[in-house]
Amino acid sequence: MNARLVVLVSGAGTNLQALIDACADPAYGATVVAVGADRDGIAALGRANAANSAIPTFTVKVKEFSTRSAWDEALADACEQFSPDLIICAGFMKLVGKAFLDRFTGRCLNTHPALLPSFPGMYGVRDALAYGVKVTGCTVFLVDEGVDAGPVLAQAPVSVYDDDDEATLHERIKVSERALLVDTVGRMARHGWSVNDDRKVRIGT
Ligand code: GRF
């Protein structure tokens, strides 16, 4: 089976690019069937258009809806059109809500530039640096109704250097993050996954 991936983005899209590149190998077991965004004019959408056979894109902006839940429903509808096996938030800077999760819980994942449960939220890199940790990293996890709180799929450590600033540390984390995301999604696509009652995720049998 070739898993159908819908990737949600808000920015540079280097994680998206890593997935697109991985999917070029049929043995990877997945295809990016659509890229969705919450805003126009971002590099990530350009990456979808520039892909070998251009990947369909859609944009669903919060400000075009009278309520957040209407936006959430519209985003879920847009994703559903592409019959995804997995929805991947790859630098998608919006929290999805109940309507979305009612349809996609257990098959929507996110990537975060810190070792959760440490440093959740928008400023995971900045907060880790400010705390003074010597090791931080990245986490790929299943999305639930919390903020960066869902079951963990995979993590990788990244050293913090004395002369790091937020930008240098984030760039180094992103190298690990892309590799972790590609590895995790590929294993899920090829082997399946399950989540047990105490939120432990197992990829494969
Ligand atoms: C990643 O570090 C992601 O974890 C964070 O924003 C970054 C997105 O990078 N939320 P990109 O757009 O995939 O290059």
Residues whose N, C-alpha, C, O or C-beta is under 5 A from the ligand:
A	BS01	GRF	G11 A12 G13 T14 N15 L16 A90 G91 T111 H112 P113
